């Protein structure tokens, strides 16, 4: 079989790069005889350049030149790995191609401020994004990364349950438990004593990530006199969050670690005592899975897809319930047996999410779709 993986531009979306890389690696492992073609826009414009010329160039590349390139390819299946590229479905279906789209979330519908904060022309960006979403209605199959995302698709996009298959994301083997000496060395680098409880948050700073709640938890724990520190990676704190940190005298309890590479991120997960991720909404929740794969106990929200990912291997709380989070952190601090038990559950849970397992489910879907197409081509006798 010849499969075209239709990617985003390199570096356009870190999470989409992770998904595409993992899927391709998994497909090559479970179907080594297949030909996997990776397509991506050739032009990657500087995101820091905010000129109108740059904006027009990006739209031209994404919505005109790249679709022309994709439709010229010969493949049995075209798999669009990001629902934001759903507009490509229109072009491919006009020439009778078999198309699958992965939908990761509908965050911009549920929390539209997420897009408005990022886009230079938010109204136009929203119109174009919704146009891309409607393209999924024309796809032969939609892969949802969680049951929660599948529910959102069905409720918001006039798409039936029969069109959607739930196939979860996976975690890279790189995310694993590290030797204790390596972990202690990193903590020493940041002057984190063995007695200090080190909280961690990984990801963006969009409102749905609920970072303010983490700061409120930190402030409450400090009031109780607990030795506490908070590491943040990904996006830096907002101006409002920095004001909160100064107002409540938390500067000595907070460290922003920037945007580390994957190897460093694995070390950070291992060195932290708890991942605190009280998101209001996640299409999947990759960071909680990465933390569990590193043996780091997780406190996360009991909403959207997060309970699906963690199962019983994390502490689930209402995303704004500060007292419940404080109580959970204190229990980790005071009950080493409980903490170790949750760590072990997380390690076991994470092993269920491999790219080979994800790719096997998706490859089976490809095969069914191609087989259906062949049956349609067989002329009826008589």
Secondary structure, 3 states (H helix, E strand, C coil): CEEEEECCCCCCCHHHHHHHHHHHHHHHHHCCCCEEEEECCCCCCCCCCCCHHHHHHHHHHHHHHHHHHHHCCCCCEEEECCHHHCHHHHHHHHCCCCEEEEECCCHHHHCCHHHHHHCCCHHHHHHHHHHHHHHHHHCCEEEECCHHHHHHHHHHCCCCHHHEEECCCCCCCCCCCCCHHHHHHHHHHCCCCCCCEEEEEEECCCHHHCHHHHHHHHHHHHHCCCCEEEEEEECCCCHHHHHHHHHCCCHHHEEECCCCCHHHHHHHHHHCCEEEECCCCCCCCHHHHHHHHCCCEEEEECCCCHHHHHCCCCEEECCCCHHHHHHHHHHHHHCHHHHHHHHHHHHHHHCCCCHHHHHHHHHHHHHHHHHHHHHHHCCCCC
